[in-house]
Amino acid sequence: MEPIAAENNSDNINNKESSFQFQTSTYMQKFRLYETLSNFYMIGRNKSRTYWRVLKIDRLDPSELNIREDSTIYTESECSELLRRVHEGNISTGGLKFVTTCYGIVGFIKFLGPYYMLLITKRRRIGVICGHNVYAVLKSEMIPLPNSTVNLSINDKNEIRYKKLLCSVDLTKDFFFSYSYHVMRSLQKNLCNNDPDQVIYETMFVWNEFLTQGIRKHLKNTLWTVALVYGFFKQTTLSVSGRDLKLILIARRSRHYAGTRYLKRGVNEKGRVANDVETEQIVFEDVSDGLPTQITSIVQNRGSIPLFWSQETSRLNIKPDIILSKKDQNYEATRLHFENLVERYGNPIIILNLIKTQEKKPRESILRQEFAHVIDFINKDMSEETCLRFLHWDLHKHFRSQATNVLLLLGKVAAYALTLTGFFYCRVTSTLRPDECTAWPSSENIDDGDMSPPKYCDNVNEGADRLEGNHSGDNNTANGNHSVKPPTFQRGVLRTNCIDCLDRTNVAQYAYGLAALGYQLNTLGVKDTPKIDLDDPLADELMVFYERMGDTLAHQYSGSAAHNKVFSERRGQWRAATQSQEFFRTLQRYYSNAYMDAQKQDAINLFLGNFQPQPGKPALWELDSNQHYGSFFPRSLSDGNILRQSESPMSARNDKQEKLTNSTLPNRSQGASNGHSESSPEISTCGRKISYSRYTPSMPQRQLFGQVQIDRSLGSDNVCSEHGDGFSCSNFVDIDWLSSAGNSCDGEPFERSLVLTSSLVDGRSSENV
């Protein structure tokens, strides 16, 4: 071993590409940063202090990012000796100085001057999945790489403004990460696929993909960086029938076409939609380490209506008109969106559309009619097995009757969707290692999603044997008397939307989560039936979870907490208090959209690398909002009249028809899935208290990298196809008829939902159901 003895021996750093493969024992979780006049030295170690590495960052060339990793694996004493020798070799220029302790590199960024390094300097554990810790960011720092003697434009006014803009992205709110578990992917994907960590960083839910490009390119590994996921993470313990269960709710926000409410609407040309969020609900039994446990997972999705539409931000109109573009006559972007969903989750894709049916002044109903038309148009060339299942229900109209009706009827839709997609279940050990997680056959479709079509799920028994190893022959589990079950897999996904995909969507996602929880508990052997009544305490506990998630996601996208009238009335909250709360949130959302969203969008684009400053080019704030984040039609500056898209052609080109006869949607989106130009993070505008479970919104915007003291006492934890009577795969069902009897559905069993299910599964037009 030839260590780095001093600055003049820096060539001893090995530049050879690292072929180091991740193992749990060698995940580095703590780092110490030191500096000399010409270099930064970062020392990283694992939790058991048996694995030490050295990283060297050059400080003399401000225009380039020069990073070298020592290939030597040190012991603690050898590391101490190395640092002593570096200090002695630089004693004439001030020696070696300690800078900070950190817990991972977020990335590097350059504006007009030097590079800056972003570090996590405080963290807290917020959950554990299969023995793997998940952390939230408590504090971060932004450190310029060059030393003070290098003549740079670091104090240039534009440079300072860019730094402040980036620092407005608050990493301490709703960002989370794990060193040893790929929290950006679902449990099913993690257990069934073995992807390199470099590939993991390029998935749609890693928000610092752009920031880590430089260091990953230099080192060919991800030892020193953490992959940040943005959204929501919450874990709790449930006591059911005398058994303790862990419930985890994860929401992962896509970095593609991300942004604020009125600046990111609909779909872009690559098929990415605004407010695209994947929600995963994990349930498993809390057992001692090393013992086999059963674990279940269900995934659902929300996202903006995949059409080209927008709303003009207005300081005079709280509800601006909806503008529907005449662009994309063949619905190519919409096709790409659903192709991507099939790549991520498989078939079937079930679409639950909750927007309004009738309005005095048509707004949402315009989108509803066009959305129905485009689904019918796409499904004309699809087989019965792969066509899109499209359900429509005007939640706003039926909520006026009684909140219980809303949840009851949505529960029936959820039960129908679950019968089509299923959910993930398997047995693992609670100390599952990454190499054990990936024992099953991998999927070929790993590009940008979370669950590819389950080609690896065909041989269920083989998968069970590989996963359980020597436990596969047992007749009973270690934590109960129920028989060992073979693993099951989720195929397809329920995609829910309203206009903002916030308030009504969150109610529907709760109903789906509640239905799924019943099946999860029944599969785990905790409940005898897969149904949980709305009056069950479990339903109330889960409602709190989804309400908090809804508030968090609404803050990120719209600037206020979610409108929770259904939940408030379900709890029996005084109607006047609910109305007052909703009015305040409407005003807060209006203020954020009208006065703060433009700056927030700029910060998002800067963080994600959608805009990269260049000397001599216009600054970010000098550009019109459409010039740098990929809007595809001009913002309307007229009176805001609704623009109706013209009738689209009812036949596609022959080559596209041929492609659409495949078993899945054609794979046209691969070319677009690798880019990161349509990305963007969200900015929270909440107060100084850090919380992953926000209830109460607060108006002040908090800066990220300033010298802010953080509270350290926080706890660790019937519109159908009109094109004839023949076979139609559109499956566009208006399920308003379920509510036609008013309150009579309260005591109604599942007969009607069974009719609904059989109709949709048969692929028949449901106009006369």
N, C-alpha and C positions, 0 to 999 in steps of 0.2 A: 504494500500500500504506500502510495506517495501522496501525502496530504498537501494542502495548500498552506505553505509556510508563511508567505508574506506577499505583498503586492507584486514585487518583482518576480515572484514565482507563480504568477497567476496562470501561466500557460499550462501548469499541471492539471488544470480543469479539463476533464475529458469531454471532448465535443462529440463523441460517438453517439449515434442515435440510441435511445434507451429502448431495450426490449423487455423491460420489467413488466411483469404481469401482476395485476392487483391480487392481493390476498388480504383477508381481514386483519391478520396480525401485522401487516405492514402498511395499513392505511395511516397516513400521517394526519394527526388531529391538532397538533399544537406547534406553533412556530415562534421563533424569536428573530427580530430584525435588528441588524447592526449596520453601522456605516463607517466608512473611511472617506477621505476627500474624493477618492476616485471610484469607489464601488459600494454597493450594498451587499451584505451577506445575510442570507436567510437560512436559519438552521431549523430543520423540521424533524419531528420524532413521532413515533407511534405512542399509543396510550400506555403500553407496558415499558416504555423507555429502552427498548432493545434494538431499535432500528432508527438510525440517525443519518440524515442526508444534508448536503450543502448546496445552496443555490447562489450564484453570483450574478449581480446585475450591474452593468457598466453605467457610470454617471457622467462620463466626460463627453459623450457624443449625444447631444440632446435631440437630434433629428432622427435617430435610429433606436430601435429597441434591441439591445444586445443582452441576451440572457444565456448563461451557461450553467449546466448542472454537473456537479462532480459525480462521477459514476461510482465512487467508493461508498460502501456502507460502513459507517463509523459506529464505534461504541461511544458511550457518554464521555468517558475519560479522553478518548482520542479527539472528540469534538472540542473539549475544553482546551486540550493542548494545541489544536489547530488555531483556535481563536487567540490564544496567548501569543503564538508566533506571528499571526497577522497583525496583532497590536504592536508587537516589538518592531516589525518591519515597517510600520507607518508612524512610529513615535515622533518623527520630525515634523509631521503634518497634522499632529493631534491624536494619532493613534486610532484605536477602534472604539466606537461609542455605541452604547445600546440605544435603540430607537423605540421599539414597542414590542409587546407580545401580541400575537394575532392567531387566528384560527382558520386561516385560509385566504387565498387571493381571489378577489372578485374579478379582477382583470386589469387591463392597462388601456389608457385612452390618451389621444393626442388631439389638441384643438389647433391653435395657430403657432404655439410655441413648443414646449417640451412634452415629454410623456409624463403621465401621472399613474401612480399605482394605487388601486383601491383595495383596502384590506378590511376584514372582519376582525374587530378588536374585542368584542364581547358577544357572547352567545348565551342562549338558554335552551335546555332540552324541553321539547313540547310533546314528545310522543316516542313510542317504541313499536316497530313493526318487525316481528320475527327476530327479536333480539337486536335489531339495528336501531340506533338512536336517530331521531329527527330533531333538528335544531331550528330555532328562529334567531334572527340577527338582532342583537341588542344595541350594538354601537359599531360604527365603521369610521375609517379615516381615509383621506385622500392625500397622498404624499407625492410631491414632485420629485422626479428622479435626479435632475442635475443638482450639483452643489451650488452654493451661493456665489462662487467665483466665476461661474460660467455666465457669459453675457447673453441673456435671452430676453424675449419679449413677454416674460412671465407676468409683468405688471401692466401690460397693454390693456386698455379698457375693454376691448372686445374679448380678450383672453379671460379677463376677470368675469365678464358677463357670462361667457360659456361655462366657466367653473360654477358660478352660482346657479345656472340653469340645470346643470347636471346634478348639483347637490340638492335640488328640489325634489329629486326622486328619493323618496324615503325608504331606504332598505330595511329599516326597523319596523315597517308595517307590512305584514302580509307576505313577506318573502321567507322561504324556509329551504332547508337543504339537509342532506345526509352524506356522511363520508362513505358508508358501506352499503347503502340501499339506494337503488335508483328510484327516488321518490317522484321523478318526472314521468314514470310509467306506472301502469296498473299492476296489481299483484299478479294477475294472469300472465301479463307480458313478461314480468320479471322471472316467473317460475318456468316459463316455456321458451325463452329466448336467451341466447348468449351473444350479446353484441359488445364490441369493444367500447371502451369509455369514450374514445374520440367520437364514435358514432352517436353515443348518448347525448353528447353536448350539442349535436346538430338537430335534435328533435325539437318539435314545435313548442314545448313547454319549458325549455331552458332559456331564461331571459338574459343571461350574460354570455350567450353564445358569441356575440360580436366582440365583447370586451376580452374574452379569453382566446380569441383567434391567434393573436401574436405569440403568446407563451406556449400554446399548444403546438403551433407550427415549429417553434424553436426546439422544444423538448420532446415532441412526439409522445407525450404522456399527459396525464391529468393529475399527477401526484400533488401538485402544489395549489391547485385551484379547487373551488367548490362550484357545483352547478346549482344556481338559484332558480327556484320555482316560485311563481307569483300566483296568489289566489287565497286559499283558506285551508287551514289544517287545525283540527280539533280532535282530541281523544278523551274518552271518559270511560268509566266502569259502570256497567249495568248489572244489577242483581236480579236474576230471573230464576224462579223455582229453586232457590238456594244455591245457585251457581253464579260465579262471577265471570262476566264476559266483558271483553274490550270492544268498544265501538269507536271507529275512526271515520271521520268524514273529511275528505280531501277534495278541494276544488282547484283545478289547474287551468290557469288562463293562458290561452295561446298568445305567443309573441307575434304571430302573423296578423297583419291588418288590425293591430291593436291600437287603442286610443280612447278618446273621450266621446261622449254620447252623440252630439250633433256633428262632430267632425269625422266620425267613423260609423257609417250606416251601411247596411246591405252587404254586397259582395264586391270583390275586386276582380280584375281580369284573370287572376290566377286561381279563382275559386275559393279564396279565403274570405271568411265572413267576419264581421265585427262582433265583438263580445262573445267570442268562441270559448266556452268553458266546459271542461270535462269534470264531472263529479263522480267520485268513487266512494262507496260505502263498504267498509271492511268490518267484519264481525268475527271474533275468535275467542276461544275460552282462555282465561288467564290461568296458566299452569306453571309449574316450576321449570326452570331452565333444563333443557335436555330431554324432557318428556315430550312425546308426540302430542300434537294438538291439532284440532280441526280448524280450518280457516275458510271463510267465505268472502266473496267480493261481488259487487254489482256496479256497473258503470252506466251512466247516462250522460247526455250532452245537451247543451243549449247553445244557440247562436242566432244571429240576426237573420231575417228573411233573405234568402240568397237571390235577390234581384238587385238591379241598379236603381237605388232610390236614395233620397236624402231629405233632410229638413234644414232649412236655413236658420242659423242662430239669429235670434231677434231679441233686442232689449225692450221691444214694445209688445211682444206677443209671447205669452207663456206656452201656448200650444201652436207652434208654427205648422204651416201646411206641409203635407207630404208631397214630394216631387218624385214622380216615377219616370225614369228615363226611357227614351225610345231606343236606347243602345241595345246591342246584342240580340238581334232578331231570332237567332237560332238557339238562344239560351246556352251558349257554350260555357259561360262562367258558372251557371247553375249546374250544368252537367259535371264540370270539374269538381265542384263542391261535393256533390254526392258520390262521385268516384273516390274522392279522398276519404269520405266517411266509410265507404266499403273497404278501402285499403286498411283503415284503422280498426274497424270493428267487424267486418264481414256483413253478410246479409242475414236477416232483413233489416232495412232502414225504416223505422216507424216514425212518422212526423206528426207531432201533436201541435196544431195551430190554434192559438187561443185568442186571436184578435177579434175585433168587433164585427158583427154581421150587418147591422143597420145603424145608420147615423143620420142626424138631420143634415149635416154637411159631410159628404163622403170624405173620409180620411183613411182610416184603417181598412175600411171595406174595399177600397180600391186595390190595396195590396192583397187582400184576401182573394179577390176574384182573379187577379193576375197570378198569384201563387198557385191557385187551383188549376189554372190553365197551363202553367208551365209543367206541373207534375203530370198532368194528363198528356201533355206533348211528349215528355221524356218517356213515359211509360208505354207509349204506343209501340216502341221498338224493343221493349223488355219482355222477358219470359215471365210466366206467372210466378215462378219461384223467386225471381230477382227484382220484381217491380217494387216501386216505392209504395209503402202503406201510408196513406195520408188521412188523418183524422182532423176534423175541425169542430171546435166547440167554443161558443162565445161565453167565456167565463164571466166577463163583466156583467152581462145581462142576467145570468142566472144567480149571481151572488146576491142580487137584491132580494131574492126570496128568503134564503137562510144559508148561513155559512156551512152548516152540516151537509146540506145537499151538495154543495160544491165539492167538498172533500170526499163524500160518499161516491159521487159519480166519477170523479177523477180516480178514485180507488179502483173502480171497475175497469177503466181504461188501463190503469197500471197492471191489473191482473191479466188482462188480455195481452199486453206487451210482454209480460214476463213469460207467458206460455209460448211466445214465439222466440224470444232470445235466450231464455234460461239465464243462469248465473254461474259464477265460478265457485268451485268447492274442491278442497283437497286436504290431505293430512301432511303436516310438516313437523319438524322439531323447532322449538322456540328459539334455538340458537343456530338456525339455518345459515349456512355460509353461502356466499355468492356462487362458488363453484358447484355447490349442491343444488342451488336454486335453478341452475341452468342445465339440469340433467336431461330434460326432455328435448325432443327434436325441435329445432328452431324453425321459425317461419321465414319465408323468403321476402315477405312484404314488410320490411322493417323501417321503411323510409321515414315517415314523419308522424306516425301515429302511435297509438297505444295498444290496440288490439287488432292485428291483421286477421284476414280470413283464416279460420281455424283449421288449416291443413294439417297442423300438428296434433289436432284433437281427434282424429279419426279412430285411432287405436287407444281407447280409453284405458283398457286393462294394462297395456304396455306402459302407458304413462304413469299409472298408479304404481306399478312395480318399481319403476325407475325412481320415482319420487320417494316412496316409503322405504326402499331398501329392505333391510332385514325386518322391518315392521310389517311388511306386506302379508306375511302369513298369519298374523294374529287374527283371532276371532273377535276380540273386543278391543276397544281403545283403552288407553291408559287412564283416561279421565272419565270413564263412564261405562255402562254396561251395554250400550247400543252397538250394533254390529258395524264393522268397518265398511264404509261405502266407497265405491270407486269415485274418482274425481269426475266432476262435471265442468262444462265450459260454457261461457257466454258466447253466443253467435249473433251478431247484430246489435243494434242499439236503439233506444228511444231518444229522439231529438225533439226538444220542446222549444217553442218560441212564442213570444207575444210581439209587441212593437219594440220595446227596449230590452226584452229578455231579462227582466229584473223582477218585477213585482208579481204579476200573474204567473210567470214562469216558475218562480220560486215556490208558489203554492202547489203547482202541479208536480214539481220535483219532490216536494215533501210527500205528497200522496204516493208517488212512485217509490220513494224510499221506505215509507211505512209498509206498503205491500211487500216490498223486497225483504224488509226486516222480518216479517212473518215467515217467509219462506226460508230465510237464513237460519232463524232460530229453530224452525222445524227440522231442517236438515242437520243441524248440530245436535238434535235430540233434546233440546231444552223445552220446546212446546210440542203438544200433540197435534195441533192443527196449524196450518200456515196462515191463519187469519188473525189479525190484531184489530180489535174494535177501537173505534175512535175514542171511547171512554176509558180505555185501558191506560194506566199510568205510563206505560211505555210509549204510547202515542204522544202524550204530553212531553215526555223527555226528548223524543226525537224532534218534535215540533220546535222546541227551543233551539236545538242544534241547527235545524234548517233556517230558522229565523235569523240566527246569528250569521250564518253563512250568507244569507240573502242580503243582510245589511252590509256586510263586508264587501261583497261583489258590487252592490249598488254604489257604495262610496267610491270604489275604484273607477267605475264607468260613468256615473252621473253626478257625483259630488254630494250625495245625501244618502241617508239610510233608505231602505226599501219601504214602500207602502205596504203595510201588513194588516189591512182591514180584516181579512179572513182570519188570520191568527188572533188578532185582538178580540174580535167578536167570539171566536171559539173559546177564548179564556174568560169571556164574560166581562170584558172591560167596558166601562161606562162609555156609551156612544159619543157623548159630547167630548170626552177626553180623547177618544180615537179621532174624531173629526179635527180637533185642535192640533193633534200630533201630525196628522196627514197634511193639514194646511201649512204647518211650519216646514215640513219636509219638501212640500211643493215649492215654497219660496226659496228654501236653501238650494234645491236642485236648479231652480231658475237662475239664481245668482251665480252659482258655479258655472253653469252652461254659458251664460251671457258674458261674464267678466273674467273667468279664470281658465276656461278650457283651452284657449289658444296657446297660452304659455305652457300649460300642462302638456299639450300635444307636442310642442317644441321640445320639451324636456324628454318626453317619451322617445321621439325620433332621434334625439342625440344619444340617449342611453343605448338604444338598439342598433345604432349605426345606420339608420335610414338616411340621416344627413350627416356628412362628414365635412367639417369646415376646411376651407382651402384659402391660402393667402391670395388676395387679389380678386376673389369671388365674393358675391353678395353674402352678407351674414344671414343666419337663419331667420332672425326677426325682421329682416328687410324683405323677405319673400312673402308673397301671398300664401295663405295656408294651403292651397292646392298644389303649389309648385314643388313641394318636397316630400309629401307623404302619399302621393299616388291616388288622388281623386280622379275619377275617370269621366266626369262631366262637369261643366262650369257651375259654380254656385249661383243660384238664382238671385238676382238683385232687383227683380221686378216685384209685382204685387203678391207673388207667392202662389199663384193659381196652380192647382194640381195638374200635372202633365200626365196624360194617360198614354201608355205605350200602345202603339198601333197593333192591330191583329197580326200575330206572327204566322209565318208559313206553317202549314200543317204537315209538311213532309220535309225531312232532312235530306242532306246529300247522301248519295248511295254508299259512299265509303263509310260514313258514320253509321248508317243503318247496319252495315255488315259488322262493324265493331260492336254495336249495341246488342247483337244476338249472342254474345258470350254469356257465360254463367254469372259474371259480375259486371258491373259497369265498366266500360272501357278504361284502360289505365292511361288516360291522357294527362293526368296531373303530375306524373313523375318529374317531368321537366321543370315544373314550378315548385316542387316540394323542397328542393334543396336550397333555394335561395333564401335570403333573409331580408330582402329589400322591402317586403311588405309587413314589417314588424312594427311593434311599438308598445312600451310599458305604460303603466297607469300611475297616476300620482294621487296619493291620499291627501285629503285636506282636513285632517282631524287634529285633535289637540295633542298634547305632549305625552299623555299616558299611552303606553304601548299595550295593545290588546289585539289578540287574534279573534276575539269574540265581541265585536263592538255592538252595543245597543244604541247608545246615545250619540248622535252626530255632534260634531263641534266645528266651528267655522274656521279657526285660524289655520293657516298653512304652515307646516313645520319644515324646517330645513334639515337636511340630512347630515352634512359634514361639519356643521358648526360646532362650537364648544358647548354642546347641550348636555346638561347633567341628566342622566337617565335613572329612573326609579329602580333601584336594585332590589327592592323588596317584593318584586313581582313573583307570583307563584310559578312553579315549573309546569306548572301546567294549565143542409141537403142540397149540397152543391155537388152534382155528379157530372159525369161525362155527358155532353149533349150532342154527341157525334154518332148517334144510332143506338140500336138495341143490342148490338153484337157484343162480343167479349171485350171487356175493358180492364186493363190492369191498373187503372188510375187509383182505385181504392180510396177515392176521396169521399169520406163519410162525414156528413154533418150530424153530430150526435146530439143535437138539440132535442131530438125526439125523446131522449132519455129523461128529459126534465119536463116533458109536456104535461105531466099530471101534477105539476107543482110539488107539494110536500108529500104526495103519495109515495114517492120513491124512498122515503125514510125506512119503511118497513119492507121494502122490496128486496127479494133475494137476487141471485145472480142470473135469473133466466134471461133477462134482456141482454146482459153482457155476453151470454153464450150465443144468442142470435147474432150479435155484433161480431163475435169472434168467428163463427162459422161462415158468415158472409164474407169477411175479409180474407180468411184463409182460402176460401174457394176462389177468390179473385174476381167475384162478380160485381157488377155495378150495384151500388147500394141505394139507388135513388128510391126504390119502392120497398125498402126494408120496413 
